[in-house]
Amino acid sequence: MKLVLLTAVHSFKRELQHLLKQSGVKTYSYRDVTGFKDLSEEALASNWFGSEINEIESIAFYAIVPVENLEKLYDLILTFNQELETKTKVHLATFSIEKFI
């Protein structure tokens, strides 16, 4: 089993729920979060947001996933990200679980 963390802009919520279902992940938790990116080192002219600090409505999904479901989830997220026409992407991380009850 692995702990999976998915983060994305809030507008991707339904798509992420669908991708989790496709990969066999039937149980998960999610929470609205505020995404943050410090853009102070970028020139304001090239900064799409026009300010140094950017906060955006985001979402985080958490799930304990059997290892056999992980590769499909990674593949689905990779394909989803490649098809996006926006700069923002879905982020996926997995963490080892030492014990699970």
Protein Blocks (a to p, Z undefined) as FASTA:
>chain_A
ZZddddddfklmmmmmmmmmmnopabdcdddddddddfklpcfklmmnopabdcdddddd
dddddfklmmmmmmmmmmmmmmpcbfbdcdddddddfbdZZ
